Structure formats: C-alpha cells, structure tokens
Amino acid sequence: MLAFGAFLSVVQGNWVVGLWLFLAALASDFLDGFLAKKLNAVTKLGEEMDGLADSVVVVLGLFSLAITGHMSWWFLLSVLMVGAALV
C-alpha cells in the first residue's frame, strides 16, 4: 500500500512525500523479512508475497519515473522485459 501511495504522490508532483513513502515501503519490507527469520515465522506463502511486494515497489517506482518524464519509456520496457525473462 505504501508503494501505491508513493506512486500517486510522485505522479502528482509531491516528490518529498513520495520519497518518504517509498523509503517506508522499503523499510517495512526489510523489517518484515528480518522479523520473520528472527522469529522463525517463515512460510512459503510469505516468501511468495514478499517477492510480489518487492516487484510492485520496483515496478511502481519505475513507472512513476517514466510518467513524470524522468526516465524514458524504452528504458522502462527494457527493464521490465529483462526482469520478466529472469523470472
């Protein structure tokens, strides 16, 4: 949810809010994985959801940069195609 908030903030030109939401998304992702391992609460579903959440953060971050003109669309498409090929 934080990644979607960051995306909307950046697209609307609220770069500072977007940055803080993006950093919060990264921190919560790190903390979630750290605590799951520390508390021995790792599950197969959790691992799959973590990978999905990581992908959402990256894709929304890249899309926000492309939409605002800070990154070219051809570069975005290249990154997405390479990422899809690696999966």
C-alpha positions in Angstrom: 0.0 0.0 0.0 2.9 2.3 0.7 4.2 1.8 -2.8 0.9 2.8 -4.3 0.9 6.0 -2.1 4.4 6.8 -3.2 3.5 6.3 -6.9 0.5 8.6 -6.6 2.5 11.2 -4.7 5.2 11.3 -7.3 2.8 11.4 -10.3 1.1 14.4 -8.6 4.4 16.1 -8.1 4.7 15.5 -4.4 8.3 14.2 -4.6 9.1 14.6 -0.9 6.0 12.7 0.2 6.7 10.1 -2.5 10.3 9.6 -1.3 9.3 9.1 2.3 6.6 6.7 1.4 9.0 4.8 -0.9 11.6 4.6 1.9 8.9 3.5 4.4 7.9 0.7 1.9 11.5 -0.4 1.7 12.0 -0.3 5.5 8.8 -2.2 6.2 9.8 -4.9 3.6 13.2 -5.3 5.2 11.7 -5.3 8.8 9.1 -7.9 7.8 11.7 -10.3 6.3 14.0 -9.7 9.2 11.4 -10.4 11.9 10.0 -13.5 10.0 13.5 -15.0 10.0 14.3 -13.9 13.6 11.0 -15.4 14.9 11.2 -18.5 12.7 7.9 -17.5 11.1 8.9 -18.1 7.5 6.2 -19.6 5.3 6.0 -20.5 1.6 3.1 -18.0 1.2 5.1 -15.3 3.0 8.1 -15.9 0.7 5.8 -15.6 -2.4 4.1 -12.5 -1.1 7.4 -10.9 -0.3 8.6 -11.4 -3.8 5.4 -9.9 -5.2 5.7 -6.9 -2.9 9.3 -6.3 -4.0 8.2 -6.4 -7.6 5.3 -4.0 -7.0 7.6 -1.5 -5.3 10.2 -1.6 -8.2 7.6 -1.5 -11.0 5.6 1.4 -9.5 8.8 3.3 -8.8 9.9 2.9 -12.4 6.5 3.7 -13.8 6.4 6.9 -11.7 9.7 8.0 -13.1 8.6 7.3 -16.7 5.2 9.0 -16.3 6.9 12.1 -14.9 9.5 12.1 -17.7 12.5 11.4 -15.6 13.1 8.1 -17.3 12.5 7.1 -20.9 9.7 4.6 -21.7 12.1 2.5 -23.8 14.3 2.0 -20.8 11.3 1.1 -18.6 10.2 -1.5 -21.2 13.7 -2.9 -21.4 14.0 -3.3 -17.7 10.6 -5.0 -17.5 11.4 -7.4 -20.3 14.7 -8.4 -18.8 13.0 -8.8 -15.4 10.3 -11.0 -16.9 12.9 -13.1 -18.7 14.7 -13.8 -15.4 11.5 -15.0 -13.6 
